[in-house]
């Protein structure tokens, strides 16, 4: 009981110190836009930073906007319509290959979090040959993963299947109506479909399958993308954003799946609480605890991008990653914890 009290006291003290030093008392908050393809559980620490008031503590007035597909996320960041883009690692590699200069400032995933689920009469990936399957939009991270799954099953994604894009949230209906024979198992939909008896073909939260599909133990799929021009002109805002999200990570790491789900559930309306909580529990197994990139993670994303033909040539990690803001944010957290001891 005493240790719980000490832990709670430490968390409160850290929050107070951050609030006191972040400059949030300024009468004018800096407006920034976060663009995303959808509300997705693997971006939990960013949503926690918002729900817990950490962005406000840092002096940021954050607005989330949703667009269709990762390619539209990066377009918004490049054009300056949004300051921070929530997207996939391979999207940033592709952006660099197209001559656009952006950086990933953090990842929220240590491993690839998705799965692929089929109709009940499909026994294996090979049985998808000649079938229509859910692959998301072309040039999206959804499509990259769907192609990787098909290739893992020994099929040619360019010849053996027909990819279609179905709206997220309609996976169950599409399977029930026979419109597709396989769907992306993402977030709560994975739990919903498995509860109804649909077949799990690939589960990336399984370390063995992850290694077989990707070829590596790690894959930092979910990243935050920022335009190089914005970094140069508004580095203080990038640092404030990073500080807030790192605080969200610390909160996430110190709380249960039930507590995390309870905090962000309002952002996911119309989803059963029990199913959503189970989705959070599944995702926590693959989320990053600190946001840092690794050389292995970059190699995994690069190999993945090349194999699914999302990029044509290797891309050096230094050209797409800037972890300087992350290092400062963690140093601030470490200093705060030392002060409160």
Buried (B, 14 or more C-beta within 10 A) or exposed (E): EEEEEEEEEBBEBBBEBBBEBBEBEEEEBBEBBBBBBBBBBBBBBBBBBBBBBBBBBBBBEBEBEEBBBBBBBBBBBBEEBBBBBBBBBBBBBBBBBEEBBBBBBBBBBBBBBBBBBBBEEBEEBEBBBEBBBBBBBEBBBBBBBBBBBBBBBEBEBEEBBEBEBBEBEBBBEBBEEEBBBBBBBBBBBBBBBBEEEBBBBBBBBBEEBBBEBBEBEBBBBBBBBBBEEBBEEBEEBBBBBBBBBBBBBBBBBEBEBEEBBBBBBEBBEEBEEEBBBBBBBBBBEBBBEBBBBBEEBBBBBBBBBBBBEBBEEBBEBEEBBBBBBBEBBBEBBEEBBEEBE
